[in-house]
Structures are given as structure tokens and as C-alpha cells.
């Protein structure tokens, strides 16, 4: 997939390469306190146009992050990257944007094992070492609306002189051109749908956020093109390929102020192009603005018109002034982001509960009906382990009055949650032969489970000492 960049891999930070450091060794069998409170930590979440199916998105992303892709003759190793997979949908050479044919690959790093996107500029010859050093400034740009740049180097692994940029990899992402302008579609332009104004404002807010971070770092994006902006979630976008022009056109010096003003113009042209649903609409700007006036409110039209006049010297124009001018819509977008945060927290709470139950069932299965332990074939049938065995029957093997199995997921979840919490509620456990009956609390069962599991964890040497 063209311009697919960055990954999601086990971290709540964008690039997945710098997660929160752990303060202690990870123990998969350790759970946090108050297990019954987590599920109710977040109340119902309001409907949010920016929300999406979190579980489906993450499962799909994890799947595609580990796909081997199509088999093509690619180098086995490019510097410290291996297992290259082409991501371009269009196999035709296109040098329109960068001045060199460009290709995108997914690759795995030999340094940290994470996946990255490699953008290759074919046939580029580095004539000035200072050019590639300009990427160092981009590596310090850390913003949620910019695809993070990690490295840049030249390589001959493709049997030519290539320039390689290493960026974050976002599985399942697509470009705004693919999403809205039919790029890569043989019926280009035929099925493009009108973009709601709320969505356009969301895009503008995110791009403004990106430009503010870039301009504050004394840089310019230089490329704000639908084919180079990634859609990584529902209405969630990131500027991509920004650092490339600083290297490719290093010797063509333009003032930073001029480049930043050009960013504003490119920003306005992007919004007009998306609003018109036509990739070449800026060839006729008058017609484009007429369409924009008919389709969208005066506030959006005036904001775009201000951007398009970014090179005019009639007044001071910069991204900070623009952000001040659209402050009212920023609050609406910020509110949507808060609702999405609530939804993600709620989803995470449910997954936390799932993790608790998996650990609990894992412990039970380590103990129940264990064939032998310390040369004792009856270990799992004696003492407190026997309670756990018939508790397993109470949870999973109940039958109704007709002798049919009771398949009640609610009953299973309720019992396991009470066991994990160790409540004082008592239940009646009956043996399989119905000759024995025990009244025990979940608190006693939890204590039995933990002591039995800890017994299994004892080193063999310490057991022999006893």
C-alpha cells in the first residue's frame, strides 16, 4: 500500500519503539487490585464521528504487521533492515512529487525487531554530506500528526544508488488520495463521495497541529499532498514524507519563511482538492472555489481562502495566526478526541478483564487433574486442590433438570470474577459421585488456588530440602 508508514506494536506511543519502561520484572500471573471495579471505571461513551472499532482495527493491524507479503526479487538486507515487503499498489514509476521514482517497503529492524516503513528514492546520488544530515532535525519532531522519521541513508542494495528514509509503519493505513480521490482505482473519480464539513475541519485541525510542530522546529513540511498524507484510523491523519525535500533539494536554497508560507498555500490547496473530490481541481482555481462556496460554510471557505493567500505580503501570515482564527472549531475537534479517549479507555478496561480471566483459567488448568506432582499421583485430588476440581465442574460442567449441559457464559464470567476478587460469598460444591458436599467461599477458593499454584512454582532443589 503506497505511503503506508509506521507501526502499532505493543505501545501506546505512536511509533511503538519507546514504550513505558517497566519498573520491575513482568509477571503474567500478577493482577492489579480491585478486579471487579475496572469494568465499571468508565461509563457509557457518547457517539463520536471520529470513533472506530478499536478491537477490529488493532487485530487487523497486528495481522498485517506480521504478513510476509508478496514475493518479489528484493534484497535480503538493506543496511540493518531485512524481510522487505513492497507496499505500493501502483507498480508504475512516478517521479512527480520528489523528482525521483519512489517506492515504499515494510521492513524489520535487526536492532530492535520492530517494523518500519522504508521509502526508497531510486537513482538518487548524494553530492553533499550536509544534505543527509538535515534529517537529524526531523528526527526531533515528535507530533501525533506527523509520521516520525527515524533515519536516512544511501544504499546500493537495489543495484543502484538509492536514498532510503526510515519512518514509522502504520499497518492498514491508506492515503487521503486513495480514500477520497480514487487513487489506484480504475474508475477514478466515479465513486468519490462528498466529504462532510466536520471531517474536513478534523483534517484541518490535525494538519494545523502538524505544521505548528514543524514550523516551531524551524522546518517546513514542503509536501502537503493527498498522496503523502496517511489515514491511519477513522478520520485520523498524519503528514508523511516531509523530510525528503530537505535532502533532495538541499542545494536549492529558499528562505525558511518563504517555505513556511508555501506550506500554508499547499495546505489550502489540499483542502480545496479534497472538498472538490477531484485531484486536478487546482488547475482551475476559480471553478474550485465556486464549488467550495456551494458545498461548505462561509467560515470554512474564508479559512481556506486565507491559506491560499499565504504568499501575499498584505499581512502577516503564519500557522499560529491561522490556529487562532479557527479556535472555535478546534474545541469541537478536541471534544471529539476526548470522547474517543473515553471509548479507548472503556475498551481497554474490557480487555483488562479478559486478561484477568485468562490468567485465572491458566492457573486452574495448571492444577486441576494434574497427572503427578512430587511423585504423588493423587496430588490434584487431595485437600484444597479437590475443592478446585469440583469448583471447575460448578463453573463449566453444570447440567439442567433434563441432564442437558448448561452453556451460560454469564455464569462462567460471574464465577471467575468473584474468584478473582475473593469475595465472601459462599457456594455449594457437590462431588461428581454426589457423595460429598462442601460449602466454601470464593475467598477460600482463591486462597487455595494461590497456594497450590505457588507450590508448583517452588524450585525442585528447595522441595528436596524438605
Secondary structure, DSSP 8 states (H G I E B T S, - for coil): -TT------S-SSTTSSS----SS---TT---S-TTTGGGSS------TT---HHHHHHHHHHHHT---------SEETTEEEEEE--S--S---TTTSS-EEEEEEEETTT--EEEEEEEET-----HHHHHTHHHHHT---TTB--EEEEEEE-TTSS-EEEEEEE--TT-EEHHHHHS-TT-TTTTTS-----HHHHHHHHHHHHHHHHHHHHTT-------GGGEEEEETTEEEE-STTHHHHHTTTS---HHHHHHHHHHHHHHHHHHHHHT-TTGGGGHHHHHHHHHHHS-HHHHHHHHHHHTTT-SSS---HHHHHHHTHHHHHHHHHHHHHHHHHHHHHHHHHHHHHHHHHHHHHHHHHTT-S-BTTBTTGGGSHHHHHHHHHHHHHH--B-TTS-B---HHHHHHHHHHHHHT-S-EEEEE-TTS--EEEEEHHHHHHHHHHHHHHHHS-HHHHHH-
